[in-house]
Amino acid sequence: MCRPAWAGARTEAVRLRALKDLRRIRDRIDRAYTRPLDVPALAREAGLTAGALHLAFTEAYGTTPYGFVTALRATRGTPA
């Protein structure tokens, strides 16, 4: 039989795993900001659909993946 606290701990573990995956995606975008953004490929890497990645990224970081890469390009500039 499952104790109620275990369900909460499992839910928290799943949430932390999702944030870890999103951080990995954000870091990948950060490293390759000069290249075209391929959201479907990033979503496959995270085990999500493109729409689910878009929603999760927006909820976690307050901007869309496209908005994030656009902000990076604007602040860092693009190499000539």
PDB file of N, CA, C and O in Angstrom:
ATOM      1  N   MET A   1       0.846  -1.176   0.000  1.00  0.00           N
ATOM      2  CA  MET A   1       0.000   0.000   0.000  1.00  0.00           C
ATOM      3  C   MET A   1       0.895   1.244   0.000  1.00  0.00           C
ATOM      4  O   MET A   1       1.929   1.273   0.666  1.00  0.00           O
ATOM      5  N   CYS A   2       0.504   2.222  -0.719  1.00  0.00           N
ATOM      6  CA  CYS A   2       1.283   3.451  -0.873  1.00  0.00           C
ATOM      7  C   CYS A   2       0.903   4.479   0.187  1.00  0.00           C
ATOM      8  O   CYS A   2      -0.278   4.728   0.431  1.00  0.00           O
ATOM      9  N   ARG A   3       1.890   5.055   0.794  1.00  0.00           N
ATOM     10  CA  ARG A   3       1.621   6.108   1.771  1.00  0.00           C
ATOM     11  C   ARG A   3       1.398   7.429   1.047  1.00  0.00           C
ATOM     12  O   ARG A   3       2.012   7.662   0.006  1.00  0.00           O
ATOM     13  N   PRO A   4       0.534   8.304   1.571  1.00  0.00           N
ATOM     14  CA  PRO A   4       0.240   9.573   0.895  1.00  0.00           C
ATOM     15  C   PRO A   4       1.484  10.425   0.641  1.00  0.00           C
ATOM     16  O   PRO A   4       1.565  11.091  -0.391  1.00  0.00           O
ATOM     17  N   ALA A   5       2.433  10.418   1.538  1.00  0.00           N
ATOM     18  CA  ALA A   5       3.643  11.228   1.356  1.00  0.00           C
ATOM     19  C   ALA A   5       4.453  10.738   0.165  1.00  0.00           C
ATOM     20  O   ALA A   5       5.141  11.533  -0.476  1.00  0.00           O
ATOM     21  N   TRP A   6       4.386   9.454  -0.143  1.00  0.00           N
ATOM     22  CA  TRP A   6       5.143   8.922  -1.264  1.00  0.00           C
ATOM     23  C   TRP A   6       4.630   9.479  -2.587  1.00  0.00           C
ATOM     24  O   TRP A   6       5.408   9.746  -3.502  1.00  0.00           O
ATOM     25  N   ALA A   7       3.335   9.649  -2.677  1.00  0.00           N
ATOM     26  CA  ALA A   7       2.759  10.201  -3.909  1.00  0.00           C
ATOM     27  C   ALA A   7       3.262  11.622  -4.130  1.00  0.00           C
ATOM     28  O   ALA A   7       3.588  12.000  -5.256  1.00  0.00           O
ATOM     29  N   GLY A   8       3.324  12.403  -3.070  1.00  0.00           N
ATOM     30  CA  GLY A   8       3.838  13.768  -3.187  1.00  0.00           C
ATOM     31  C   GLY A   8       5.306  13.787  -3.563  1.00  0.00           C
ATOM     32  O   GLY A   8       5.736  14.621  -4.361  1.00  0.00           O
ATOM     33  N   ALA A   9       6.073  12.880  -2.997  1.00  0.00           N
ATOM     34  CA  ALA A   9       7.499  12.797  -3.312  1.00  0.00           C
ATOM     35  C   ALA A   9       7.706  12.378  -4.761  1.00  0.00           C
ATOM     36  O   ALA A   9       8.600  12.885  -5.438  1.00  0.00           O
ATOM     37  N   ARG A  10       6.885  11.459  -5.232  1.00  0.00           N
ATOM     38  CA  ARG A  10       7.006  11.028  -6.634  1.00  0.00           C
ATOM     39  C   ARG A  10       6.636  12.166  -7.574  1.00  0.00           C
ATOM     40  O   ARG A  10       7.302  12.380  -8.586  1.00  0.00           O
ATOM     41  N   THR A  11       5.578  12.893  -7.244  1.00  0.00           N
ATOM     42  CA  THR A  11       5.174  14.038  -8.064  1.00  0.00           C
ATOM     43  C   THR A  11       6.295  15.071  -8.129  1.00  0.00           C
ATOM     44  O   THR A  11       6.579  15.622  -9.193  1.00  0.00           O
ATOM     45  N   GLU A  12       6.919  15.328  -7.003  1.00  0.00           N
ATOM     46  CA  GLU A  12       8.028  16.285  -6.951  1.00  0.00           C
ATOM     47  C   GLU A  12       9.220  15.781  -7.765  1.00  0.00           C
ATOM     48  O   GLU A  12       9.889  16.566  -8.438  1.00  0.00           O
ATOM     49  N   ALA A  13       9.485  14.490  -7.707  1.00  0.00           N
ATOM     50  CA  ALA A  13      10.592  13.911  -8.469  1.00  0.00           C
ATOM     51  C   ALA A  13      10.345  14.039  -9.970  1.00  0.00           C
ATOM     52  O   ALA A  13      11.269  14.325 -10.731  1.00  0.00           O
ATOM     53  N   VAL A  14       9.115  13.831 -10.390  1.00  0.00           N
ATOM     54  CA  VAL A  14       8.765  13.970 -11.806  1.00  0.00           C
ATOM     55  C   VAL A  14       8.912  15.423 -12.242  1.00  0.00           C
ATOM     56  O   VAL A  14       9.401  15.694 -13.339  1.00  0.00           O
ATOM     57  N   ARG A  15       8.496  16.355 -11.399  1.00  0.00           N
ATOM     58  CA  ARG A  15       8.611  17.776 -11.721  1.00  0.00           C
ATOM     59  C   ARG A  15      10.077  18.192 -11.835  1.00  0.00           C
ATOM     60  O   ARG A  15      10.447  18.931 -12.747  1.00  0.00           O
ATOM     61  N   LEU A  16      10.900  17.723 -10.916  1.00  0.00           N
ATOM     62  CA  LEU A  16      12.323  18.053 -10.956  1.00  0.00           C
ATOM     63  C   LEU A  16      13.005  17.449 -12.178  1.00  0.00           C
ATOM     64  O   LEU A  16      13.895  18.067 -12.763  1.00  0.00           O
ATOM     65  N   ARG A  17      12.597  16.259 -12.560  1.00  0.00           N
ATOM     66  CA  ARG A  17      13.154  15.625 -13.771  1.00  0.00           C
ATOM     67  C   ARG A  17      12.788  16.437 -15.010  1.00  0.00           C
ATOM     68  O   ARG A  17      13.620  16.626 -15.897  1.00  0.00           O
ATOM     69  N   ALA A  18      11.545  16.917 -15.072  1.00  0.00           N
ATOM     70  CA  ALA A  18      11.112  17.741 -16.205  1.00  0.00           C
ATOM     71  C   ALA A  18      11.904  19.046 -16.257  1.00  0.00           C
ATOM     72  O   ALA A  18      12.297  19.490 -17.336  1.00  0.00           O
ATOM     73  N   LEU A  19      12.142  19.662 -15.099  1.00  0.00           N
ATOM     74  CA  LEU A  19      12.937  20.895 -15.073  1.00  0.00           C
ATOM     75  C   LEU A  19      14.382  20.633 -15.490  1.00  0.00           C
ATOM     76  O   LEU A  19      14.999  21.468 -16.152  1.00  0.00           O
ATOM     77  N   LYS A  20      14.917  19.490 -15.110  1.00  0.00           N
ATOM     78  CA  LYS A  20      16.277  19.126 -15.515  1.00  0.00           C
ATOM     79  C   LYS A  20      16.353  18.988 -17.035  1.00  0.00           C
ATOM     80  O   LYS A  20      17.301  19.466 -17.659  1.00  0.00           O
ATOM     81  N   ASP A  21      15.356  18.335 -17.626  1.00  0.00           N
ATOM     82  CA  ASP A  21      15.314  18.189 -19.081  1.00  0.00           C
ATOM     83  C   ASP A  21      15.189  19.547 -19.766  1.00  0.00           C
ATOM     84  O   ASP A  21      15.839  19.793 -20.782  1.00  0.00           O
ATOM     85  N   LEU A  22      14.358  20.429 -19.215  1.00  0.00           N
ATOM     86  CA  LEU A  22      14.200  21.767 -19.791  1.00  0.00           C
ATOM     87  C   LEU A  22      15.482  22.581 -19.665  1.00  0.00           C
ATOM     88  O   LEU A  22      15.822  23.336 -20.576  1.00  0.00           O
ATOM     89  N   ARG A  23      16.185  22.443 -18.569  1.00  0.00           N
ATOM     90  CA  ARG A  23      17.450  23.151 -18.400  1.00  0.00           C
ATOM     91  C   ARG A  23      18.466  22.677 -19.437  1.00  0.00           C
ATOM     92  O   ARG A  23      19.227  23.476 -19.982  1.00  0.00           O
ATOM     93  N   ARG A  24      18.470  21.375 -19.703  1.00  0.00           N
ATOM     94  CA  ARG A  24      19.359  20.826 -20.729  1.00  0.00           C
ATOM     95  C   ARG A  24      19.021  21.398 -22.104  1.00  0.00           C
ATOM     96  O   ARG A  24      19.918  21.724 -22.883  1.00  0.00           O
ATOM     97  N   ILE A  25      17.736  21.517 -22.398  1.00  0.00           N
ATOM     98  CA  ILE A  25      17.300  22.092 -23.669  1.00  0.00           C
ATOM     99  C   ILE A  25      17.689  23.570 -23.740  1.00  0.00           C
ATOM    100  O   ILE A  25      18.187  24.035 -24.766  1.00  0.00           O
ATOM    101  N   ARG A  26      17.461  24.304 -22.652  1.00  0.00           N
ATOM    102  CA  ARG A  26      17.822  25.725 -22.612  1.00  0.00           C
ATOM    103  C   ARG A  26      19.326  25.909 -22.827  1.00  0.00           C
ATOM    104  O   ARG A  26      19.748  26.807 -23.556  1.00  0.00           O
ATOM    105  N   ASP A  27      20.124  25.064 -22.196  1.00  0.00           N
ATOM    106  CA  ASP A  27      21.575  25.158 -22.359  1.00  0.00           C
ATOM    107  C   ASP A  27      22.001  24.828 -23.787  1.00  0.00           C
ATOM    108  O   ASP A  27      22.932  25.434 -24.317  1.00  0.00           O
ATOM    109  N   ARG A  28      21.321  23.874 -24.402  1.00  0.00           N
ATOM    110  CA  ARG A  28      21.637  23.537 -25.792  1.00  0.00           C
ATOM    111  C   ARG A  28      21.310  24.713 -26.709  1.00  0.00           C
ATOM    112  O   ARG A  28      22.087  25.026 -27.611  1.00  0.00           O
ATOM    113  N   ILE A  29      20.179  25.360 -26.489  1.00  0.00           N
ATOM    114  CA  ILE A  29      19.828  26.545 -27.275  1.00  0.00           C
ATOM    115  C   ILE A  29      20.871  27.634 -27.049  1.00  0.00           C
ATOM    116  O   ILE A  29      21.280  28.316 -27.989  1.00  0.00           O
ATOM    117  N   ASP A  30      21.298  27.792 -25.805  1.00  0.00           N
ATOM    118  CA  ASP A  30      22.284  28.811 -25.455  1.00  0.00           C
ATOM    119  C   ASP A  30      23.613  28.578 -26.180  1.00  0.00           C
ATOM    120  O   ASP A  30      24.236  29.527 -26.657  1.00  0.00           O
ATOM    121  N   ARG A  31      24.041  27.331 -26.260  1.00  0.00           N
ATOM    122  CA  ARG A  31      25.309  27.021 -26.925  1.00  0.00           C
ATOM    123  C   ARG A  31      25.239  27.196 -28.434  1.00  0.00           C
ATOM    124  O   ARG A  31      26.240  27.542 -29.062  1.00  0.00           O
ATOM    125  N   ALA A  32      24.085  26.966 -29.018  1.00  0.00           N
ATOM    126  CA  ALA A  32      23.953  26.982 -30.475  1.00  0.00           C
ATOM    127  C   ALA A  32      23.019  28.092 -30.942  1.00  0.00           C
ATOM    128  O   ALA A  32      22.273  27.909 -31.904  1.00  0.00           O
ATOM    129  N   TYR A  33      23.053  29.241 -30.269  1.00  0.00           N
ATOM    130  CA  TYR A  33      22.092  30.299 -30.591  1.00  0.00           C
ATOM    131  C   TYR A  33      22.282  30.891 -31.985  1.00  0.00           C
ATOM    132  O   TYR A  33      21.358  31.511 -32.511  1.00  0.00           O
ATOM    133  N   THR A  34      23.447  30.719 -32.595  1.00  0.00           N
ATOM    134  CA  THR A  34      23.674  31.278 -33.933  1.00  0.00           C
ATOM    135  C   THR A  34      23.093  30.385 -35.024  1.00  0.00           C
ATOM    136  O   THR A  34      22.909  30.834 -36.155  1.00  0.00           O
ATOM    137  N   ARG A  35      22.804  29.129 -34.700  1.00  0.00           N
ATOM    138  CA  ARG A  35      22.233  28.209 -35.682  1.00  0.00           C
ATOM    139  C   ARG A  35      20.709  28.287 -35.663  1.00  0.00           C
ATOM    140  O   ARG A  35      20.121  28.727 -34.675  1.00  0.00           O
ATOM    141  N   PRO A  36      20.077  27.865 -36.743  1.00  0.00           N
ATOM    142  CA  PRO A  36      18.602  27.866 -36.756  1.00  0.00           C
ATOM    143  C   PRO A  36      18.046  26.987 -35.636  1.00  0.00           C
ATOM    144  O   PRO A  36      18.603  25.934 -35.322  1.00  0.00           O
ATOM    145  N   LEU A  37      16.954  27.430 -35.048  1.00  0.00           N
ATOM    146  CA  LEU A  37      16.332  26.705 -33.944  1.00  0.00           C
ATOM    147  C   LEU A  37      15.447  25.598 -34.500  1.00  0.00           C
ATOM    148  O   LEU A  37      14.566  25.855 -35.321  1.00  0.00           O
ATOM    149  N   ASP A  38      15.680  24.364 -34.051  1.00  0.00           N
ATOM    150  CA  ASP A  38      14.909  23.205 -34.490  1.00  0.00           C
ATOM    151  C   ASP A  38      14.134  22.654 -33.293  1.00  0.00           C
ATOM    152  O   ASP A  38      14.579  21.723 -32.621  1.00  0.00           O
ATOM    153  N   VAL A  39      12.975  23.243 -33.042  1.00  0.00           N
ATOM    154  CA  VAL A  39      12.171  22.861 -31.883  1.00  0.00           C
ATOM    155  C   VAL A  39      11.745  21.393 -31.932  1.00  0.00           C
ATOM    156  O   VAL A  39      11.806  20.728 -30.899  1.00  0.00           O
ATOM    157  N   PRO A  40      11.317  20.852 -33.077  1.00  0.00           N
ATOM    158  CA  PRO A  40      10.949  19.425 -33.077  1.00  0.00           C
ATOM    159  C   PRO A  40      12.102  18.506 -32.663  1.00  0.00           C
ATOM    160  O   PRO A  40      11.876  17.517 -31.965  1.00  0.00           O
ATOM    161  N   ALA A  41      13.333  18.817 -33.083  1.00  0.00           N
ATOM    162  CA  ALA A  41      14.484  17.995 -32.683  1.00  0.00           C
ATOM    163  C   ALA A  41      14.750  18.136 -31.188  1.00  0.00           C
ATOM    164  O   ALA A  41      15.057  17.150 -30.518  1.00  0.00           O
ATOM    165  N   LEU A  42      14.636  19.344 -30.665  1.00  0.00           N
ATOM    166  CA  LEU A  42      14.820  19.554 -29.234  1.00  0.00           C
ATOM    167  C   LEU A  42      13.745  18.819 -28.443  1.00  0.00           C
ATOM    168  O   LEU A  42      14.019  18.244 -27.389  1.00  0.00           O
ATOM    169  N   ALA A  43      12.526  18.843 -28.960  1.00  0.00           N
ATOM    170  CA  ALA A  43      11.420  18.164 -28.288  1.00  0.00           C
ATOM    171  C   ALA A  43      11.649  16.651 -28.263  1.00  0.00           C
ATOM    172  O   ALA A  43      11.394  16.000 -27.249  1.00  0.00           O
ATOM    173  N   ARG A  44      12.125  16.098 -29.367  1.00  0.00           N
ATOM    174  CA  ARG A  44      12.421  14.661 -29.401  1.00  0.00           C
ATOM    175  C   ARG A  44      13.484  14.311 -28.368  1.00  0.00           C
ATOM    176  O   ARG A  44      13.394  13.279 -27.703  1.00  0.00           O
ATOM    177  N   GLU A  45      14.490  15.173 -28.234  1.00  0.00           N
ATOM    178  CA  GLU A  45      15.551  14.948 -27.253  1.00  0.00           C
ATOM    179  C   GLU A  45      14.988  14.913 -25.829  1.00  0.00           C
ATOM    180  O   GLU A  45      15.454  14.142 -24.990  1.00  0.00           O
ATOM    181  N   ALA A  46      13.989  15.748 -25.567  1.00  0.00           N
ATOM    182  CA  ALA A  46      13.382  15.799 -24.238  1.00  0.00           C
ATOM    183  C   ALA A  46      12.263  14.777 -24.072  1.00  0.00           C
ATOM    184  O   ALA A  46      11.724  14.630 -22.974  1.00  0.00           O
ATOM    185  N   GLY A  47      11.904  14.070 -25.137  1.00  0.00           N
ATOM    186  CA  GLY A  47      10.830  13.091 -25.055  1.00  0.00           C
ATOM    187  C   GLY A  47       9.452  13.725 -25.028  1.00  0.00           C
ATOM    188  O   GLY A  47       8.520  13.171 -24.445  1.00  0.00           O
ATOM    189  N   LEU A  48       9.320  14.896 -25.665  1.00  0.00           N
ATOM    190  CA  LEU A  48       8.061  15.627 -25.701  1.00  0.00           C
ATOM    191  C   LEU A  48       7.657  15.910 -27.135  1.00  0.00           C
ATOM    192  O   LEU A  48       8.450  15.735 -28.060  1.00  0.00           O
ATOM    193  N   THR A  49       6.427  16.346 -27.312  1.00  0.00           N
ATOM    194  CA  THR A  49       6.033  16.876 -28.602  1.00  0.00           C
ATOM    195  C   THR A  49       6.496  18.328 -28.660  1.00  0.00           C
ATOM    196  O   THR A  49       6.826  18.920 -27.633  1.00  0.00           O
ATOM    197  N   ALA A  50       6.520  18.898 -29.861  1.00  0.00           N
ATOM    198  CA  ALA A  50       6.940  20.296 -30.004  1.00  0.00           C
ATOM    199  C   ALA A  50       6.016  21.220 -29.211  1.00  0.00           C
ATOM    200  O   ALA A  50       6.483  22.166 -28.577  1.00  0.00           O
ATOM    201  N   GLY A  51       4.732  20.957 -29.241  1.00  0.00           N
ATOM    202  CA  GLY A  51       3.771  21.778 -28.498  1.00  0.00           C
ATOM    203  C   GLY A  51       3.960  21.670 -26.997  1.00  0.00           C
ATOM    204  O   GLY A  51       3.890  22.669 -26.281  1.00  0.00           O
ATOM    205  N   ALA A  52       4.201  20.452 -26.522  1.00  0.00           N
ATOM    206  CA  ALA A  52       4.416  20.256 -25.084  1.00  0.00           C
ATOM    207  C   ALA A  52       5.706  20.935 -24.633  1.00  0.00           C
ATOM    208  O   ALA A  52       5.759  21.508 -23.545  1.00  0.00           O
ATOM    209  N   LEU A  53       6.747  20.872 -25.465  1.00  0.00           N
ATOM    210  CA  LEU A  53       7.994  21.561 -25.140  1.00  0.00           C
ATOM    211  C   LEU A  53       7.768  23.065 -25.084  1.00  0.00           C
ATOM    212  O   LEU A  53       8.254  23.740 -24.176  1.00  0.00           O
ATOM    213  N   HIS A  54       7.040  23.578 -26.044  1.00  0.00           N
ATOM    214  CA  HIS A  54       6.737  25.009 -26.084  1.00  0.00           C
ATOM    215  C   HIS A  54       6.032  25.453 -24.800  1.00  0.00           C
ATOM    216  O   HIS A  54       6.415  26.451 -24.189  1.00  0.00           O
ATOM    217  N   LEU A  55       5.014  24.714 -24.400  1.00  0.00           N
ATOM    218  CA  LEU A  55       4.263  25.059 -23.190  1.00  0.00           C
ATOM    219  C   LEU A  55       5.113  24.928 -21.925  1.00  0.00           C
ATOM    220  O   LEU A  55       5.084  25.808 -21.064  1.00  0.00           O
ATOM    221  N   ALA A  56       5.866  23.835 -21.813  1.00  0.00           N
ATOM    222  CA  ALA A  56       6.680  23.616 -20.619  1.00  0.00           C
ATOM    223  C   ALA A  56       7.796  24.655 -20.520  1.00  0.00           C
ATOM    224  O   ALA A  56       8.074  25.161 -19.432  1.00  0.00           O
ATOM    225  N   PHE A  57       8.430  24.974 -21.636  1.00  0.00           N
ATOM    226  CA  PHE A  57       9.508  25.965 -21.656  1.00  0.00           C
ATOM    227  C   PHE A  57       8.959  27.330 -21.268  1.00  0.00           C
ATOM    228  O   PHE A  57       9.570  28.049 -20.476  1.00  0.00           O
ATOM    229  N   THR A  58       7.817  27.684 -21.821  1.00  0.00           N
ATOM    230  CA  THR A  58       7.200  28.976 -21.513  1.00  0.00           C
ATOM    231  C   THR A  58       6.821  29.062 -20.040  1.00  0.00           C
ATOM    232  O   THR A  58       7.016  30.103 -19.412  1.00  0.00           O
ATOM    233  N   GLU A  59       6.288  27.995 -19.489  1.00  0.00           N
ATOM    234  CA  GLU A  59       5.906  27.987 -18.078  1.00  0.00           C
ATOM    235  C   GLU A  59       7.137  28.097 -17.173  1.00  0.00           C
ATOM    236  O   GLU A  59       7.108  28.794 -16.159  1.00  0.00           O
ATOM    237  N   ALA A  60       8.213  27.408 -17.545  1.00  0.00           N
ATOM    238  CA  ALA A  60       9.409  27.388 -16.702  1.00  0.00           C
ATOM    239  C   ALA A  60      10.221  28.679 -16.789  1.00  0.00           C
ATOM    240  O   ALA A  60      10.748  29.145 -15.779  1.00  0.00           O
ATOM    241  N   TYR A  61      10.328  29.261 -17.986  1.00  0.00           N
ATOM    242  CA  TYR A  61      11.235  30.390 -18.194  1.00  0.00           C
ATOM    243  C   TYR A  61      10.547  31.700 -18.560  1.00  0.00           C
ATOM    244  O   TYR A  61      11.211  32.728 -18.691  1.00  0.00           O
ATOM    245  N   GLY A  62       9.259  31.680 -18.723  1.00  0.00           N
ATOM    246  CA  GLY A  62       8.532  32.916 -18.988  1.00  0.00           C
ATOM    247  C   GLY A  62       8.659  33.430 -20.407  1.00  0.00           C
ATOM    248  O   GLY A  62       8.243  34.553 -20.692  1.00  0.00           O
ATOM    249  N   THR A  63       9.216  32.645 -21.292  1.00  0.00           N
ATOM    250  CA  THR A  63       9.338  33.004 -22.697  1.00  0.00           C
ATOM    251  C   THR A  63       9.331  31.722 -23.524  1.00  0.00           C
ATOM    252  O   THR A  63       9.617  30.640 -23.011  1.00  0.00           O
ATOM    253  N   THR A  64       9.005  31.852 -24.789  1.00  0.00           N
ATOM    254  CA  THR A  64       9.003  30.691 -25.665  1.00  0.00           C
ATOM    255  C   THR A  64      10.438  30.355 -26.069  1.00  0.00           C
ATOM    256  O   THR A  64      11.333  31.183 -25.900  1.00  0.00           O
ATOM    257  N   PRO A  65      10.669  29.152 -26.600  1.00  0.00           N
ATOM    258  CA  PRO A  65      12.018  28.843 -27.092  1.00  0.00           C
ATOM    259  C   PRO A  65      12.479  29.844 -28.156  1.00  0.00           C
ATOM    260  O   PRO A  65      13.642  30.246 -28.166  1.00  0.00           O
ATOM    261  N   TYR A  66      11.575  30.244 -29.044  1.00  0.00           N
ATOM    262  CA  TYR A  66      11.926  31.220 -30.075  1.00  0.00           C
ATOM    263  C   TYR A  66      12.234  32.584 -29.459  1.00  0.00           C
ATOM    264  O   TYR A  66      13.159  33.272 -29.891  1.00  0.00           O
ATOM    265  N   GLY A  67      11.467  32.963 -28.465  1.00  0.00           N
ATOM    266  CA  GLY A  67      11.729  34.224 -27.777  1.00  0.00           C
ATOM    267  C   GLY A  67      13.059  34.195 -27.052  1.00  0.00           C
ATOM    268  O   GLY A  67      13.771  35.198 -27.013  1.00  0.00           O
ATOM    269  N   PHE A  68      13.402  33.044 -26.475  1.00  0.00           N
ATOM    270  CA  PHE A  68      14.666  32.899 -25.767  1.00  0.00           C
ATOM    271  C   PHE A  68      15.845  33.050 -26.721  1.00  0.00           C
ATOM    272  O   PHE A  68      16.787  33.788 -26.436  1.00  0.00           O
ATOM    273  N   VAL A  69      15.795  32.355 -27.847  1.00  0.00           N
ATOM    274  CA  VAL A  69      16.910  32.439 -28.803  1.00  0.00           C
ATOM    275  C   VAL A  69      16.976  33.825 -29.436  1.00  0.00           C
ATOM    276  O   VAL A  69      18.070  34.311 -29.724  1.00  0.00           O
ATOM    277  N   THR A  70      15.849  34.463 -29.657  1.00  0.00           N
ATOM    278  CA  THR A  70      15.843  35.820 -30.206  1.00  0.00           C
ATOM    279  C   THR A  70      16.492  36.792 -29.225  1.00  0.00           C
ATOM    280  O   THR A  70      17.263  37.663 -29.627  1.00  0.00           O
ATOM    281  N   ALA A  71      16.181  36.642 -27.943  1.00  0.00           N
ATOM    282  CA  ALA A  71      16.802  37.501 -26.930  1.00  0.00           C
ATOM    283  C   ALA A  71      18.309  37.277 -26.867  1.00  0.00           C
ATOM    284  O   ALA A  71      19.070  38.235 -26.732  1.00  0.00           O
ATOM    285  N   LEU A  72      18.743  36.036 -26.962  1.00  0.00           N
ATOM    286  CA  LEU A  72      20.175  35.747 -26.980  1.00  0.00           C
ATOM    287  C   LEU A  72      20.859  36.410 -28.166  1.00  0.00           C
ATOM    288  O   LEU A  72      21.924  37.011 -28.028  1.00  0.00           O
ATOM    289  N   ARG A  73      20.238  36.293 -29.324  1.00  0.00           N
ATOM    290  CA  ARG A  73      20.814  36.891 -30.532  1.00  0.00           C
ATOM    291  C   ARG A  73      20.870  38.407 -30.428  1.00  0.00           C
ATOM    292  O   ARG A  73      21.823  39.028 -30.900  1.00  0.00           O
ATOM    293  N   ALA A  74      19.859  39.004 -29.815  1.00  0.00           N
ATOM    294  CA  ALA A  74      19.832  40.451 -29.694  1.00  0.00           C
ATOM    295  C   ALA A  74      20.883  40.958 -28.711  1.00  0.00           C
ATOM    296  O   ALA A  74      21.510  41.991 -28.945  1.00  0.00           O
ATOM    297  N   THR A  75      21.077  40.230 -27.612  1.00  0.00           N
ATOM    298  CA  THR A  75      22.041  40.693 -26.605  1.00  0.00           C
ATOM    299  C   THR A  75      23.474  40.364 -26.970  1.00  0.00           C
ATOM    300  O   THR A  75      24.386  41.138 -26.677  1.00  0.00           O
ATOM    301  N   ARG A  76      23.680  39.229 -27.602  1.00  0.00           N
ATOM    302  CA  ARG A  76      25.053  38.809 -27.933  1.00  0.00           C
ATOM    303  C   ARG A  76      25.466  39.182 -29.349  1.00  0.00           C
ATOM    304  O   ARG A  76      26.653  39.238 -29.670  1.00  0.00           O
ATOM    305  N   GLY A  77      24.481  39.434 -30.179  1.00  0.00           N
ATOM    306  CA  GLY A  77      24.788  39.688 -31.585  1.00  0.00           C
ATOM    307  C   GLY A  77      25.067  38.363 -32.286  1.00  0.00           C
ATOM    308  O   GLY A  77      25.282  37.333 -31.647  1.00  0.00           O
ATOM    309  N   THR A  78      25.058  38.417 -33.571  1.00  0.00           N
ATOM    310  CA  THR A  78      25.380  37.221 -34.347  1.00  0.00           C
ATOM    311  C   THR A  78      26.730  37.416 -34.982  1.00  0.00           C
ATOM    312  O   THR A  78      27.040  38.517 -35.436  1.00  0.00           O
ATOM    313  N   PRO A  79      27.544  36.382 -35.030  1.00  0.00           N
ATOM    314  CA  PRO A  79      28.872  36.527 -35.611  1.00  0.00           C
ATOM    315  C   PRO A  79      28.802  36.852 -37.099  1.00  0.00           C
ATOM    316  O   PRO A  79      27.890  36.412 -37.798  1.00  0.00           O
ATOM    317  N   ALA A  80      29.746  37.603 -37.560  1.00  0.00           N
ATOM    318  CA  ALA A  80      29.772  38.030 -38.977  1.00  0.00           C
ATOM    319  C   ALA A  80      30.290  36.929 -39.871  1.00  0.00           C
ATOM    320  O   ALA A  80      30.379  37.110 -41.085  1.00  0.00           O
TER     321      ALA A  80
END
